[in-house]
Amino acid sequence: WDETHFGKMGSYYINRTFFFDVHPPLGKMLIGLAGYLSGYDGTFPFQKPGDRYEQHNYMGMRGVRLQACFKLVSSPVLFSAECYVRTALLDQIRDLFSFVPLLELSKSLPAALLTAFILIFDTGCITLSQYILLDPILMFFLMGAVLSMVKGNSCADRAFSASWWLWLSLTGMNLAGAMGVKFVGLFVVLLVGLNTIYDLWDLLGDLSLSLVVFGKHLLARVLCLILLPLALYTAMFAVHFTVLNKSGPGDGFFSSAFQSQLIGNNLHNVSIPE
């Protein structure tokens, strides 16, 4: 059912047809982009679950499959799993995102390998990642945020270095991505927020640091973990409204002034009082 739902929204983006949905736009825009780049023309109606795609090129929206090359560069545990050949690229990135943080946190190779194996053989995760759904994209950004946060913590002794700024910025970008796919991404925002509060509290208690240095730490986190995600989140909606410039099923949820900007709407180019 959800594939019918989000596949249709991917078609809306390709056709630039305005619609309304309860979820933020990033995941659906990425589905539409994957379909466009893989040759899908946005003409499949997605009327009910189970309809045959026939000649329509739908595979791009289900996930780009580059297993062979990615398995060689990710981690040894992924290379050893024969059943893993059938999974999508997001599956493999997700397992890498679980392997690295666990190795960083536990300093235990067996613990990290066990975690990656559990995800490799999780039939639910594999199945979800092979359909046109928001969940695999959401998991990508959730686990990317955790990975970036953990790697950022490991650079604490090299504050303000290039790697420290990189991981802090990537954390903010992944937070924006998680919130931009579904609002349940708020939970990873809370996780990173609690980690940041703990980190700042620890720095405040370090008497060897001056208040000026502490202020720089605080400013860096405001910049990378608050302002950067907000800017990216806003930019997603800017792209969303720029792409969807034709009249569609979502018109009625918006004002007459907004509808006058949509090509094909009865009010298009009509002068609307403020």
C-alpha positions as CSV (number, residue, x, y, z in Angstrom):
1,W,0.0,0.0,0.0
2,D,2.7,2.5,0.9
3,E,4.6,1.8,-2.3
4,T,1.5,2.8,-4.2
5,H,1.3,6.0,-2.0
6,F,4.9,7.2,-2.3
7,G,5.4,6.0,-5.9
8,K,2.5,8.2,-6.9
9,M,4.2,11.1,-5.1
10,G,7.4,10.4,-7.0
11,S,5.4,10.7,-10.2
12,Y,4.0,14.0,-9.0
13,Y,7.5,15.4,-8.7
14,I,8.5,14.2,-12.1
15,N,5.4,15.7,-13.6
16,R,5.8,18.8,-11.4
17,T,2.2,18.4,-10.1
18,F,1.4,20.0,-6.8
19,F,0.1,17.7,-4.0
20,F,-0.2,17.7,-0.2
21,D,1.1,15.2,2.2
22,V,1.7,15.0,6.0
23,H,5.4,14.1,5.7
24,P,8.2,16.6,4.9
25,P,9.3,16.5,1.3
26,L,12.9,15.2,1.2
27,G,12.2,11.4,1.0
28,K,9.6,11.8,-1.7
29,M,11.8,14.2,-3.7
30,L,14.6,11.6,-3.5
31,I,12.2,8.9,-4.8
32,G,11.1,11.2,-7.6
33,L,14.8,12.0,-8.4
34,A,15.7,8.3,-8.5
35,G,12.9,7.6,-10.8
36,Y,13.8,10.5,-13.1
37,L,17.5,9.5,-13.3
38,S,16.7,5.9,-14.0
39,G,14.3,6.7,-16.9
40,Y,10.9,6.5,-15.3
41,D,8.6,8.9,-17.1
42,G,6.0,9.5,-14.3
43,T,3.1,8.0,-16.2
44,F,2.2,4.9,-14.1
45,P,-1.1,5.7,-12.3
46,F,-0.4,3.9,-9.0
47,Q,-4.1,3.3,-8.5
48,K,-4.1,0.3,-6.2
49,P,-1.5,-2.0,-4.6
50,G,-0.5,-5.0,-6.7
51,D,-1.0,-3.3,-10.1
52,R,1.7,-4.6,-12.6
53,Y,4.2,-2.0,-13.7
54,E,4.5,-3.6,-17.1
55,Q,6.8,-1.5,-19.3
56,H,7.3,1.2,-16.7
57,N,10.8,1.5,-15.3
58,Y,10.1,1.4,-11.6
59,M,13.4,-0.2,-10.3
60,G,15.2,3.1,-9.9
61,M,12.7,4.2,-7.2
62,R,13.0,0.9,-5.4
63,G,16.7,1.6,-4.8
64,V,19.9,1.7,-6.8
65,R,21.6,-1.7,-6.7
66,L,25.4,-1.4,-6.7
67,Q,26.1,-4.3,-4.3
68,A,29.2,-5.8,-6.0
69,C,31.4,-2.7,-5.9
70,F,30.1,-1.4,-2.6
71,K,30.7,-4.7,-0.8
72,L,34.4,-4.5,-1.6
73,V,34.8,-1.1,0.1
74,S,32.4,-1.3,3.1
75,S,33.4,-3.9,5.7
76,P,34.6,-7.5,5.7
77,V,31.4,-8.7,7.4
78,L,29.3,-7.5,4.4
79,F,31.6,-9.2,1.9
80,S,31.1,-12.5,3.6
81,A,27.3,-12.6,3.4
82,E,26.1,-14.4,0.2
83,C,22.5,-13.7,0.8
84,Y,23.2,-10.0,0.9
85,V,23.6,-9.8,-2.9
86,R,19.9,-9.2,-3.2
87,T,19.7,-6.2,-1.0
88,A,19.7,-2.5,-2.0
89,L,22.6,0.0,-1.6
90,L,20.9,1.7,1.4
91,D,21.0,-1.7,3.2
92,Q,24.7,-1.9,2.8
93,I,25.3,1.7,3.9
94,R,23.0,1.2,6.8
95,D,25.0,-1.8,8.0
96,L,28.3,0.1,7.6
97,F,26.7,2.9,9.6
98,S,26.0,0.3,12.4
99,F,29.4,-1.4,12.2
100,V,31.5,1.7,12.6
101,P,29.7,3.4,15.6
102,L,29.6,0.1,17.5
103,L,33.3,-0.5,16.9
104,E,34.0,3.1,18.0
105,L,31.8,2.9,21.1
106,S,32.7,-0.6,22.3
107,K,36.2,-0.9,20.9
108,S,35.1,-4.5,20.4
109,L,35.3,-6.1,16.9
110,P,33.1,-9.0,17.9
111,A,30.4,-6.7,19.2
112,A,30.5,-4.6,16.0
113,L,30.4,-7.7,13.8
114,L,27.5,-9.1,15.7
115,T,25.5,-5.9,15.2
116,A,26.2,-5.9,11.5
117,F,25.3,-9.6,11.2
118,I,22.0,-9.0,13.0
119,L,21.1,-6.3,10.5
120,I,22.3,-8.3,7.5
121,F,20.0,-11.2,8.4
122,D,17.0,-9.0,9.4
123,T,14.4,-10.0,6.9
124,G,12.2,-7.0,7.8
125,C,15.0,-4.4,7.0
126,I,15.8,-6.2,3.7
127,T,12.2,-6.3,2.7
128,L,11.6,-2.6,3.5
129,S,14.6,-1.6,1.5
130,Q,13.3,-3.2,-1.7
131,Y,10.2,-1.2,-2.1
132,I,9.3,2.5,-2.8
133,L,9.1,3.5,0.9
134,L,10.3,6.4,3.1
135,D,11.6,4.1,5.8
136,P,14.9,3.0,4.3
137,I,15.7,6.6,3.5
138,L,14.8,7.6,7.0
139,M,17.0,4.9,8.5
140,F,19.9,6.1,6.3
141,F,19.8,9.6,7.8
142,L,19.1,8.3,11.4
143,M,22.1,6.0,11.4
144,G,24.2,8.6,9.5
145,A,23.5,11.1,12.3
146,V,24.5,8.5,15.0
147,L,27.7,7.7,13.0
148,S,28.6,11.3,12.6
149,M,27.9,12.0,16.3
150,V,30.1,9.2,17.5
151,K,32.9,10.1,15.1
152,G,32.6,13.7,16.3
153,N,32.9,12.6,19.9
154,S,36.1,10.6,19.0
155,C,37.6,13.9,17.7
156,A,37.0,15.7,21.0
157,D,40.8,15.9,21.7
158,R,41.2,17.6,18.3
159,A,38.6,20.3,18.8
160,F,38.3,22.8,15.9
161,S,40.4,20.6,13.6
162,A,39.2,19.9,10.0
163,S,38.0,16.4,10.9
164,W,36.1,17.8,14.0
165,W,34.3,20.4,11.9
166,L,33.6,17.8,9.2
167,W,31.8,15.3,11.6
168,L,30.0,18.1,13.4
169,S,28.7,19.5,10.1
170,L,27.8,16.0,8.8
171,T,25.8,15.5,12.0
172,G,23.8,18.6,11.4
173,M,23.2,17.6,7.7
174,N,22.0,14.1,8.7
175,L,19.7,15.7,11.4
176,A,18.1,17.8,8.6
177,G,17.8,14.8,6.4
178,A,16.1,12.7,9.1
179,M,13.6,15.5,9.9
180,G,13.2,16.1,6.2
181,V,12.0,12.6,5.5
182,K,9.6,12.0,8.5
183,F,8.9,13.8,11.7
184,V,10.0,10.8,13.7
185,G,13.5,12.0,12.9
186,L,12.9,14.2,15.9
187,F,14.1,11.3,18.1
188,V,17.6,11.3,16.7
189,V,17.6,15.1,17.1
190,L,16.8,14.5,20.8
191,L,19.6,12.0,21.0
192,V,22.2,14.3,19.5
193,G,20.8,17.2,21.6
194,L,21.3,15.2,24.8
195,N,24.8,14.2,23.7
196,T,25.6,17.9,23.0
197,I,24.3,19.0,26.4
198,Y,26.4,16.4,28.1
199,D,29.5,17.4,26.0
200,L,29.0,21.1,26.8
201,W,28.5,20.5,30.5
202,D,31.7,18.5,30.6
203,L,33.6,21.3,28.8
204,L,32.1,23.9,31.2
205,G,33.5,21.9,34.2
206,D,37.0,21.8,32.6
207,L,38.8,24.6,34.5
208,S,41.6,24.5,32.1
209,L,39.3,26.0,29.4
210,S,38.7,29.7,29.4
211,L,35.1,31.0,28.9
212,V,36.2,32.3,25.5
213,V,37.1,28.8,24.3
214,F,33.9,27.4,25.8
215,G,32.0,30.2,23.9
216,K,33.6,29.0,20.7
217,H,32.5,25.4,21.4
218,L,29.0,26.6,22.1
219,L,28.9,28.8,18.9
220,A,30.2,25.9,16.8
221,R,27.4,23.6,17.9
222,V,24.8,26.3,17.4
223,L,26.1,26.8,13.9
224,C,26.4,23.2,12.9
225,L,23.6,21.5,14.9
226,I,20.9,24.2,14.9
227,L,21.4,26.8,12.1
228,L,22.8,24.4,9.5
229,P,19.9,21.9,9.9
230,L,17.3,24.6,9.9
231,A,18.8,26.2,6.7
232,L,18.8,22.8,4.9
233,Y,15.3,21.9,6.2
234,T,14.0,25.2,4.8
235,A,15.8,24.7,1.5
236,M,14.0,21.4,1.1
237,F,10.7,23.2,1.1
238,A,12.1,25.9,-1.3
239,V,13.0,23.1,-3.8
240,H,9.6,21.4,-3.2
241,F,7.6,24.5,-4.0
242,T,9.8,25.4,-6.9
243,V,9.5,22.0,-8.6
244,L,5.7,21.6,-8.0
245,N,4.5,24.5,-10.1
246,K,1.5,22.9,-11.8
247,S,-2.0,22.5,-10.5
248,G,-2.8,19.2,-8.8
249,P,-4.7,17.4,-6.1
250,G,-3.1,19.5,-3.3
251,D,-4.4,22.9,-4.4
252,G,-7.4,23.0,-2.1
253,F,-5.3,22.9,1.0
254,F,-3.8,26.2,0.2
255,S,-4.9,29.8,-0.1
256,S,-6.3,31.4,-3.3
257,A,-3.1,33.6,-3.5
258,F,-1.0,30.5,-3.5
259,Q,-3.2,28.7,-6.1
260,S,-2.8,31.7,-8.4
261,Q,0.8,30.8,-8.8
262,L,0.1,27.2,-10.0
263,I,0.1,26.6,-13.8
264,G,-3.3,25.2,-14.9
265,N,-5.2,26.3,-11.8
266,N,-8.4,28.3,-12.4
267,L,-6.9,31.2,-10.5
268,H,-3.6,31.1,-12.3
269,N,-2.2,34.7,-12.7
270,V,-5.4,36.2,-11.3
271,S,-4.8,39.3,-9.1
272,I,-5.5,38.3,-5.5
273,P,-5.9,41.0,-2.8
274,E,-3.5,40.6,0.2
